[in-house]
Amino acid sequence: MAELKEARVPDIGDDKDVPVIEVLVKPGDTVSKDQGLVTLESDKATMEVPAPFDGVVREVKVKVGDELSEGSVVALIEPAAEVADKPAAKAEAKPAQKTEAKPGPKAEAAPEAKPEPKSEPKAGPAQPSTPAMNAGNPNSPPVTFDAEALMPGKVPHASPAVRLFARELGVDLDQVAGSARGGRISKEDVQAHVKSVMAGGGAARGGGGLDLIAWPKVDFSKFGEVERKPLSRIQKLSGANLARNWAMIPHVTQFEDADITEMEAFRKRLGEENKDTKVTPLVFLIKAAVAGLKKFPAFNASLDGDELVLKQYFNIGIAVDTPDGLVVPVIRDADRKGLLELARELGEISAKARDKKLSSADMQGGCFSISSLGGIGGTAFTPIINAPEVAILGVSRSAMKPVWNGKEFTPRLMLPLSLSYDHRVIDGAAAARFTSYLSQVLGDLRRLLL
C-alpha cells in the first residue's frame, strides 16, 4: 500500500482553535500544491489550509465546525509520484471494450438517416447531450453534461459562513454566480451581487432592481497625485449592509432634546463611588431604551414578510468605532441588568471590539441599536437602521443651553437625540411619542422604577 502523508495546518500566527467553516475536498480528489483543503475563519480573517504537495486525497480528517490550531492534521494525501507509479490497466480496459463493440445492422443504417433533416433539434431551451443522443453514431465523441446543474432545486455551493452572510443581506444565493473553484460562491460574490442590484443590474430577494445608472468610472490620477488603499474586511461587510438598508428601508428621523442635568450629576456621583467601573452616559441610554421598547412594543419588532415579529427580549446593539470600521456588538438581556453591571459589560465588549476579538455571536440577536457620537461632537445626524431591526437611536454631544422654566431661562445640559425608524412599521406620531418618552425618562430617572 502506498505511503500516505499528512497535510497539517501551517503557521497561522497567534490564532488557536480556529473553526473550520468549509471543507473544500473529499476522498479521491486530485489536488495540486498550495490548493486549498479547508477554510478556517478566525475573528480577524478567513484563510485556507493549502495542500503541501501534489497528490490524491485519501482521507479527510476534519469536518465543518472542528477547531484547528497550528500543526493539526487536516487530511491524508497520497503523493502524486506514487499515484503515477500505479498500473493503469484498469483505466484502459473500458475504452478497449468500447472499440471492440460488435457492429450491428443499426450501425450501417446510419447513412440512411441523411434524408431526414427535420430530426435535428429545434431551437429552444438548451438540451443536454447524453449517450442516447449519440446512439447509432460510433464516430461521435462521448458528450457529457452536469446533470446536477440542470436539476431543479439544486443547492448553491457556498460555505455556512457565506450562507449566513447572504441571509443577513437578504440575498438569494440561487441568483448569485460563484467565481471560486468549482463554482463555489464566496463573500465577495455576494457583495458583488448586492452592488449589481444597487446599480440596477440584478434583483436580490425581495429587493428588485433599482434601475440606477452605472457608477461613474473616473481616472482620478489625471487631476493630481492619488493613493489607493483597500477597504478593510469590516468596511466591505458593513458597506454592503448599509447600502442595502438605506435603499430598502423607508427611513424617517425624529429629533428630540433630553434634559440630562440631574442624570449627569447622578452619573458623576456613581462614578466616584465605583472608581473601578467606568460609568458613561451610554449606560443610562441603554436603560432608557429598554423602558421605551417595553412601553412601545412596535419598536422592539422585525418585519418578516407580511408579519411583524414582536420580541419579548431586550438585546441592545451598541455601535463601536474601531480602527478598521464600525461594529455593533450586542448586550443581551439589558432589562435584567443594573447600571453598574451594564457599565462593566459595556467596557468589556467595547475593548473586545477594538482588539478584534468579537465573534459573530457577539453581534447577533439585537433588537434596537444605539449609535453615540457624543464623545466626538455634532448636534444631530440620521443613523441608518441596522436591519432587521426597525429603529436606531443616534446620540450627539450634550451642551449647556438656556431653557425657559416658566419664569426664567436657566442653564440646562441638553442631549440631542436622533431616532431613525422604518416607516413601514412605525408612523411619525409613534416616533414622536417614543423620543418624548426617552426624554422624560432621561430627565427624571425615577421613571425607570415605574
Protein Blocks (a to p, Z undefined) as FASTA:
>chain_A
ZZddddddddehjaghiacfbdfbdehiacdehiafbdcddfkbccddddfbdcddfbdc
bdehiacdehiafbdcddfklmmmpccklmmmmmmmmmmpccdfklmmmmmmmmmmmlpc
cedddddddfklmgoiakbccddddfklmpghiacdddfklmmmmmmnopafklpccfbe
hhiacfklmmmmmmmmmnopaccehkapahiacdddddfklnoccddddddfklmmmmmm
mmmmmmmpccddddddddfklmmmmmmmmmmmmmmbccdfklmmmmmmmmmmmmmmmlmc
cdehjaccddfbdcdddddddfkbccddddehkllpcfklmmmmmmmmmmmmmnopacfk
lmgoiabdcddfklngcjbdcdddddfbfbdcdddddddddddehjaccddddddddddd
dfklpcfklmmmmmmmmmmmmmmmklmmZZ
